[in-house]
């Protein structure tokens, strides 16, 4: 008869099972402790990026660079960005790698120069090419971060699918809040896109590039002469809309003004502050932080709020002050009280201006505007910047408050524009040139770690946009000396602050949009640029510039101390030939010969994967350049 007590063998099994249970619990607790330790070392990161943003709209930057608070053109406001500069470290001499939205944003998200990524303008590109590497948000996700994007992205990644005959958009963020989704729900003040139906009328083909304004009541007001032809009930709406919102569109002096075409360079928003697309980016970001671990609705769509179990990496791509320049009425009225000193085009500048840069001036020519139109263009641009500044402050404050409420470390990276913008500088508007006004974009890093990024500190050494990705990755715990990060072209900016890396002698960049292939190299005293290719045929004539004549390179050389506006091209000046030659040779070796990459992406369908390389001068990009006196 059994006593009901386990025998020795059974007792051993019980003890072994208990040991396994206790061991599992211990390992689980250790895992939690380890995760919490890693979490504690991983700050929440907020990356704020504006669009087409001149640095002179920020008082703090003007003070650092020129010893005055106002722009050389006149009055500006930026109290919230100025406050960030006081809270953190400003890299005042930061430059973009390309003066166009898409290639510039690609350089930031990949941490690679255009000549290393093969992304030179607005092409869609795939991640199947052998030289491609993960984007910044994908690498942050690998480090355990929740990654979220708000607003404009501009990184056009696709993945080749199926039999290779089509490519699907590749989401690089785990969750994104896009403008197009907001516009469909009327959560904006202005929009432009395609539609298949208006009211009860369905179109056989999608109506392309339909521009609309949204009233405070949520009604859509269309601005399209083509729509008026298709639907007579909208007759006269384009003219009424243009008058109602006081629109100034860019126009060609030969072709004259058009009601429904041309960049909107001035006007008033159809909605109040906070109810524009940028306003919604900021307020939705705040809602995202408030709705911890639960769903919330934006318009007709459901989204998921912040996951408090993970460190947070967020990117806000504000659209301001990109066209359409439509500041809210209260901001506009305040800035209309100021008169600005608008730049004008000097005929002597045109005599020495390179052909490629003349091409951009013709493309965005604005010197024919009336004085009143020029004033409106400048007033509304700076008013739009001031409005955007309030949204930057709103987003930054909410982010800091959330992080501190969760007892988490935090870092904010603020980038003043993916590139700059001309306000009749050189007689033109728009961007696309290596001139300082288009390429000089300071960066502020604010962190709860004041040793890494001290408060109220200014770094005057050169910084480049390719430094943004390694800075954020290093903050997130990445070991940048690991082999998996070898592709990064930039430097952790914390290393610049500490002095552990030597200062650069120059910055470089290359862009193909609008003016055609052109590269630049900039030192503290000089900037040299030249045409790098005869055309945009990827993979062909990659070393064309090596055999081209100096005249064919269409060179430009400006001396910044004596000519800060870059008005007098010295490329053919006998006194400056030695300087021009040294800079030309260095630039060609770097962008053409130090592991240059070109890809025929496939007529914007992103199907091409063949990588063409030019590597006749490996190691040329050593960041050192000594110029002759």
Residue pairs with C-beta under 8 A, 6 or more apart in sequence:
6 14
38 144
38 477
39 144
39 310
39 311
39 408
40 408
40 409
41 409
41 477
42 143
42 144
42 145
42 311
42 409
42 475
42 476
42 477
43 311
43 403
43 408
43 409
43 410
43 411
43 447
43 448
43 449
43 475
43 476
44 311
44 312
44 313
44 314
44 399
44 402
44 403
44 406
44 408
44 409
44 410
44 411
45 140
45 145
45 311
45 312
45 313
45 314
45 410
45 411
45 412
45 413
45 472
45 475
45 476
46 314
46 315
46 316
46 395
46 396
46 399
46 410
46 411
46 412
46 413
47 313
47 314
47 315
47 316
47 412
47 413
47 415
47 468
47 472
48 316
48 318
48 392
48 395
48 396
48 412
48 413
48 414
48 415
49 105
49 108
49 315
49 316
49 317
49 318
49 415
49 417
49 418
50 318
50 320
50 321
50 388
50 392
50 415
50 416
50 417
50 418
51 101
51 152
51 317
51 318
51 319
51 320
51 321
51 322
51 417
51 418
52 101
52 321
52 322
52 323
52 417
52 418
52 419
52 420
52 421
52 431
53 320
53 321
53 385
53 416
53 417
53 418
53 420
53 421
53 441
54 71
54 381
54 385
54 417
54 420
54 421
54 423
54 437
55 61
55 62
55 65
55 416
55 417
55 420
55 440
55 441
55 442
56 62
56 71
56 72
56 73
56 76
57 71
57 76
57 78
57 321
57 381
57 382
57 385
57 386
58 76
58 78
58 81
58 82
58 85
58 385
58 389
58 416
58 442
59 69
59 70
59 76
59 77
59 78
59 82
60 78
60 81
60 82
60 85
60 86
60 90
61 85
61 90
61 92
61 416
61 442
62 68
62 69
62 70
62 71
62 76
63 69
64 90
64 92
64 442
64 458
65 92
66 72
69 76
70 76
71 382
72 341
73 340
73 341
73 342
73 343
73 378
73 382
73 423
74 338
74 339
74 340
74 341
74 378
74 382
75 335
75 338
75 340
75 382
76 382
76 385
76 386
77 382
77 385
77 386
77 389
78 385
78 386
78 389
79 389
79 393
80 389
80 390
80 392
80 393
80 396
81 389
81 392
81 393
81 414
81 416
81 444
83 393
84 392
84 396
84 412
84 414
84 444
84 446
85 444
85 456
86 455
86 456
87 446
87 455
87 456
88 412
88 444
88 445
88 446
88 447
88 453
88 454
88 455
88 457
89 444
89 445
89 446
89 453
89 454
89 455
89 457
89 458
89 459
89 493
89 497
90 442
90 443
90 444
90 457
90 458
90 459
91 442
91 443
91 444
91 445
91 459
91 461
91 463
91 493
91 496
92 442
92 458
92 459
92 460
93 440
93 442
93 459
93 460
93 461
93 462
93 463
94 415
94 440
94 441
94 442
94 443
94 462
94 463
94 464
94 465
94 467
95 439
95 440
95 441
95 462
95 463
95 464
95 465
95 507
95 509
95 522
96 104
96 107
96 417
96 418
96 419
96 439
96 441
96 464
96 465
96 509
97 103
97 104
97 107
97 113
97 114
97 464
97 465
97 466
97 508
97 509
97 510
98 104
98 107
98 114
98 120
98 121
98 419
98 509
98 510
98 511
98 513
99 419
99 420
99 431
99 432
99 433
99 434
99 438
99 439
99 509
99 511
99 513
100 121
100 122
100 419
100 431
100 432
100 511
100 513
100 514
101 122
101 154
101 322
101 418
101 419
102 119
102 121
102 122
102 123
102 154
102 155
102 156
102 513
103 114
103 119
103 120
103 121
103 122
103 511
103 512
103 513
104 418
104 419
104 465
105 153
105 154
105 155
105 317
105 418
106 112
106 114
106 117
106 119
106 125
106 154
106 155
106 156
107 113
107 114
107 117
107 119
107 465
107 466
108 136
108 415
108 418
108 465
108 466
108 468
108 469
109 135
109 136
109 137
109 155
109 172
109 469
110 117
110 119
110 133
110 135
110 136
110 469
111 136
111 466
111 467
111 468
111 469
111 470
111 473
111 487
111 488
111 489
111 490
112 133
112 466
112 487
112 488
112 489
113 466
113 489
113 508
113 509
113 510
113 591
114 120
114 509
114 510
114 511
115 510
115 519
115 590
115 591
115 592
115 594
115 596
115 597
116 487
116 489
116 595
116 596
116 597
117 131
117 597
118 125
118 129
118 131
118 538
118 597
118 598
118 599
118 601
118 611
119 125
120 510
120 511
120 512
120 513
120 517
120 536
121 511
121 512
121 513
121 536
122 156
122 513
123 156
123 601
123 604
123 606
124 156
124 157
124 158
124 167
124 601
124 604
124 605
124 606
125 132
125 156
125 157
125 158
125 599
125 601
125 606
126 132
126 157
126 158
126 159
126 160
126 167
126 170
126 601
126 606
126 607
126 608
126 609
127 157
127 158
127 159
127 170
128 159
128 160
128 609
129 599
129 608
129 609
129 610
129 611
130 609
130 611
131 597
131 599
131 611
133 487
134 142
135 155
135 157
135 172
136 468
136 469
136 472
136 473
137 147
137 149
137 172
137 173
137 174
137 313
137 315
138 147
138 172
139 469
139 473
139 478
140 147
140 313
140 472
140 473
140 476
141 147
141 174
143 473
143 476
143 477
143 478
144 310
144 311
145 310
145 311
145 312
145 313
145 476
146 174
146 306
146 307
146 310
146 311
146 312
146 313
147 173
147 174
147 175
147 313
147 314
147 315
148 173
148 174
148 175
148 176
148 177
148 288
148 306
148 312
148 313
148 314
148 315
149 173
149 175
149 176
149 177
149 314
149 315
149 316
149 317
150 176
150 177
150 281
150 284
150 285
150 288
150 314
150 315
150 316
150 317
151 177
151 178
151 179
151 277
151 278
151 281
151 316
151 317
151 318
151 319
152 179
152 317
152 318
152 319
152 322
153 173
153 176
153 178
153 315
153 317
154 317
154 418
155 172
156 606
157 169
157 170
157 172
158 167
158 168
158 169
158 170
158 606
159 167
159 168
159 170
160 166
160 167
160 606
160 607
160 609
161 167
161 168
164 607
165 607
166 605
166 607
167 605
167 606
167 607
173 315
175 303
175 304
177 281
177 284
177 288
177 298
177 303
179 188
179 191
179 277
179 319
180 193
181 298
181 299
181 301
182 188
182 277
182 280
182 298
182 299
183 191
183 193
183 277
184 299
184 300
185 298
185 299
185 300
185 301
186 214
186 218
186 220
186 299
187 277
187 280
187 298
187 299
188 214
188 271
188 276
188 277
188 280
189 213
189 214
189 269
189 270
189 271
189 275
189 276
189 277
189 326
190 211
190 212
190 213
190 214
190 269
190 270
190 276
190 277
190 324
190 326
191 211
191 212
191 214
191 277
192 209
192 210
192 211
192 212
193 209
193 210
194 206
194 207
194 208
194 209
194 210
195 203
195 206
195 207
195 210
196 202
196 203
196 206
196 207
197 203
198 207
198 222
198 227
198 231
201 231
203 230
207 226
207 227
207 230
210 222
210 224
210 227
211 222
211 223
211 224
211 260
212 220
212 221
212 222
212 223
213 220
213 221
213 223
213 241
213 245
213 270
214 220
214 221
214 270
214 271
215 221
215 270
215 271
216 270
216 271
216 272
216 275
221 237
221 241
221 244
221 270
222 234
222 237
222 238
222 241
223 237
223 238
223 241
223 242
223 259
223 260
224 234
224 238
224 260
225 238
225 259
225 260
226 260
227 234
227 237
227 238
228 234
228 235
228 236
228 237
228 238
238 259
238 260
239 259
241 247
242 249
242 259
242 260
245 267
245 268
245 269
245 270
245 326
246 266
246 267
246 268
246 376
247 264
247 266
247 267
247 324
248 264
248 265
248 266
248 267
248 373
248 376
248 377
248 380
249 257
249 258
249 261
249 262
249 263
249 264
249 265
250 262
250 263
250 265
250 364
250 366
250 429
251 257
251 258
251 262
252 365
253 365
253 368
263 323
263 324
263 429
263 430
264 323
264 324
264 325
264 326
265 323
265 325
265 366
265 376
265 377
265 380
265 381
265 429
266 325
266 373
266 376
266 377
266 379
266 380
266 381
267 324
267 325
267 326
267 380
268 326
268 327
268 328
268 329
268 332
268 380
269 276
269 326
269 327
269 328
269 329
269 332
270 326
271 328
272 328
272 329
272 330
273 279
273 328
273 330
273 331
273 387
273 390
274 282
274 283
276 326
276 328
277 319
278 318
278 319
278 320
278 387
278 388
278 391
279 391
281 316
281 317
281 318
281 319
281 391
281 395
282 316
282 391
282 394
282 395
283 394
284 298
285 314
285 316
285 395
285 398
285 399
286 394
286 395
286 398
287 296
287 298
287 305
288 296
288 303
288 305
288 306
288 314
289 305
289 306
289 398
289 399
289 402
290 305
291 305
291 306
292 305
292 306
292 308
293 305
293 306
293 307
293 308
293 309
294 304
294 305
295 302
295 303
295 304
295 305
296 302
296 303
296 304
296 305
297 303
306 312
306 402
308 406
311 408
311 476
312 403
313 472
313 476
314 399
316 395
318 388
318 391
318 392
320 384
320 385
320 387
320 388
320 391
321 381
321 384
321 385
321 388
321 421
325 377
325 380
325 381
325 384
326 380
326 384
327 335
327 380
327 383
327 384
327 386
327 387
328 387
331 383
331 384
331 386
331 387
332 379
332 380
332 383
334 383
334 386
335 379
335 380
335 382
335 383
335 386
336 379
336 383
338 379
339 375
340 375
340 378
340 379
340 382
342 371
342 374
342 375
342 378
342 423
342 424
343 423
343 424
343 425
343 426
343 565
344 367
344 424
344 427
345 361
345 367
345 424
345 426
345 427
346 567
348 567
348 568
349 426
349 567
349 568
350 358
350 361
350 427
352 568
352 569
352 571
352 572
353 361
353 426
353 556
353 569
354 529
354 531
354 554
354 555
354 556
354 569
354 571
355 554
356 515
356 516
356 518
356 531
356 554
357 426
357 433
357 435
357 515
357 556
359 514
359 515
359 516
360 428
360 430
360 432
360 433
360 514
360 515
361 426
361 427
361 428
363 428
363 430
363 432
363 514
363 515
364 422
364 428
364 429
364 430
365 427
365 428
366 374
366 377
366 424
366 427
366 428
366 429
367 424
367 427
367 428
369 377
369 424
374 424
377 423
377 424
377 429
378 423
378 424
381 421
381 423
392 414
396 412
396 414
396 446
399 410
399 412
400 410
400 412
403 409
403 410
403 448
404 410
404 448
409 447
409 448
409 449
410 447
410 448
411 445
411 446
411 447
411 448
411 449
411 453
411 472
411 475
412 444
412 445
412 446
412 447
413 443
413 444
413 445
413 468
413 471
413 472
414 443
414 444
414 445
414 446
415 441
415 443
415 465
415 468
416 441
416 442
416 443
416 444
417 441
418 441
419 431
419 438
419 439
419 441
420 431
420 436
420 437
420 438
420 439
420 440
420 441
421 429
421 430
421 431
421 437
421 438
422 428
422 429
422 430
422 431
422 433
422 435
422 437
422 438
423 429
425 435
425 437
425 565
426 433
426 435
426 567
430 514
431 438
432 438
432 511
432 513
432 514
432 515
433 439
433 515
434 509
434 511
434 518
434 520
434 522
434 527
434 529
434 556
435 566
436 527
436 560
436 564
436 566
439 509
439 520
439 522
441 465
443 463
443 467
443 468
443 493
445 453
445 471
445 493
446 453
447 453
447 475
452 475
452 494
452 497
452 498
453 493
453 494
453 497
454 497
457 497
459 493
459 496
459 497
461 496
461 503
461 504
462 503
462 504
462 505
462 506
462 507
463 493
463 496
463 507
464 490
464 504
464 507
464 508
465 490
466 488
466 489
466 490
467 490
467 491
467 492
467 493
467 496
468 490
469 488
469 490
470 480
470 485
470 488
470 490
470 491
470 492
471 490
471 492
471 493
471 494
473 480
473 485
473 488
473 492
474 480
474 492
474 494
475 494
478 485
479 485
480 488
480 492
491 501
495 501
496 503
502 623
504 623
505 523
505 623
505 624
505 625
505 626
506 521
506 522
506 523
506 586
506 623
506 625
507 521
507 522
508 519
508 520
508 521
508 522
508 587
508 590
508 591
508 621
509 519
509 520
510 517
510 518
510 519
510 520
510 532
510 591
511 517
511 518
512 518
512 533
512 536
516 531
516 533
516 535
516 536
517 531
517 532
517 533
517 535
517 536
518 529
518 530
518 531
518 532
518 554
519 529
519 530
519 532
519 587
519 591
520 527
520 528
520 529
520 587
521 527
521 528
521 529
521 583
521 586
521 587
521 590
521 625
522 528
523 583
523 625
523 627
524 560
525 559
525 560
525 561
525 627
526 557
526 558
526 559
526 560
526 579
526 583
526 627
527 556
527 557
527 558
527 560
527 566
528 555
528 556
528 557
528 571
528 579
528 580
528 583
528 584
528 587
529 555
529 556
530 545
530 553
530 554
530 555
530 556
530 584
530 587
531 545
531 552
531 553
531 554
532 544
532 545
532 588
532 591
532 592
533 541
533 542
533 544
533 545
534 541
534 544
534 548
535 541
538 598
538 599
538 600
538 601
538 612
539 598
539 599
539 600
539 610
539 612
542 592
542 596
542 598
542 612
542 614
543 592
543 593
543 614
543 616
545 553
545 588
545 592
546 588
546 592
550 584
553 584
555 571
555 572
555 580
555 584
556 569
556 571
557 569
557 570
557 571
557 573
557 576
557 579
557 580
557 583
558 566
558 567
558 568
558 569
558 570
559 568
559 570
559 576
560 566
570 576
570 580
571 580
578 628
579 627
579 628
582 625
582 627
582 628
583 625
583 627
586 620
586 625
589 616
589 617
589 620
590 617
590 620
590 621
592 614
592 616
592 617
593 614
593 615
593 616
593 617
593 618
593 620
594 615
594 617
594 618
594 619
594 620
594 621
595 613
595 615
595 618
596 613
596 614
596 615
597 611
597 612
597 613
598 611
598 612
598 613
598 614
599 608
599 609
599 610
599 611
599 612
600 608
600 610
600 612
601 607
601 608
602 608
